[in-house]
Amino acid sequence: MKVNEMKLNEHIQQLRETRGFSAAELSTKSHISENHIRSIEKGKSQPTVYVLLQILEALNIKPVEFFREDDQAVYPSDYEKELLEVTRRLSGEGAEVILLLAKMLAEGKQ
């Protein structure tokens, strides 16, 4: 379901569950009370920008990812994040070599 078709509260709850967090765990990690998180997820209250940012940070989701409107929302794994961080530290030529190698490996698996 696209984010723009999903209510904010449903989207937060879906992401929390996808990440494997209980409401209590998200509360601890975000420093937002569990009651407030449950109230938001039930649609009884709307989060302030500050609260939403705290929740997203705890879920390791950037606001731009949260508000994407296409079906291709990407939530990279820890491995993918590490690969991206390492690649960003390389020179342009080094990054091109990594990309070429990844493509060659991917083609070999098909």
N, C-alpha and C positions, 0 to 999 in steps of 0.2 A: 504494500500500500504506500502511496506517495505521502510524504510528510504533509503536504498541503491538504490532503484528504483526511488526515488523521488529526485528531484533537491533540493539543499540546500535552495534556495529562496522559493520554494513551501512549504518546510517543515516548515520554519520559519513562513510563512504566515498562514499555516494551524494551527499551534500551537497557534499563536496569536488569530486567530478567535475562536478556540476551547476554549481558556481561556476567551473569551468575551472582549478582548481589541480592541480598535480602534488603528490605527497607531499613533494617537496623544497621547493616553493614554500610549502606550508602549514607546513612545518618552519621555514623562515626567518621567516615572518610570525607564527607562534605562539610561537616560541622553544622548541619541543619538538623533540627529535631526530627525524630522519626515520625511524630504526630504530624508535623508540617509536611513532610514528604508524602505521607499517606493521604493527607488532605488534598494535596496537589494532584496526586495520582487519581483520586476519586472525583476530581473536578470540582471540589468544594471551595478551593481557593486557587488563585493564580500566583505563580512565583514572581517576585520582583526580578529585575535584570540581575541584580547581585546574587540572589538565591539560585536562579537558573544557571548562572556562570559557575557557581560553587558546585552545583550538581553535575554539570557537564565536565568540569575539571576532575571531579572524583571518578567519573565514568571514563575519563581519558578520551573525551570527544571534543573536538573544536567546534565552536558555534557555527562556522561555515558548513561543517558536516551535518550538524543537527538540523539546519534549515534548508538543506538541499531539496530541490523540488523534483529531481529526476529519479528514475528507478535505479540509478546506478550509484547510490550512496555507497561510499567505500569506508569500511572500518578496518584499517590494517591491523594485522596481528602484531605481536611484539617482535617477531622475526622480521616481518616486512618493514616495521619502523626502524629496526636496527640496520637493515640493508640500505634503506633510504638515507639514514644519517651517515653511514659510512660512505656511500656513493657521493653525497653532497660534499664531503671533505676532499674528494679526489679532484684532480685537474679535469678539464673538459675531455681530454684525450683518455684519461683513466676511466672516467664515467662511461665513455663510449665503448671501451673495451669490455667493461662489466655488462653493459646492455647487450652487446654482441654475443658475449659468452652465455648470458641468460637465454637469449633467443635460440642459440644453437642447442643448448641443453633442452629447452622446451620442445624444439622440433624433433630431437632425438627420442623423446618420450611418446610421440604421436604414432 
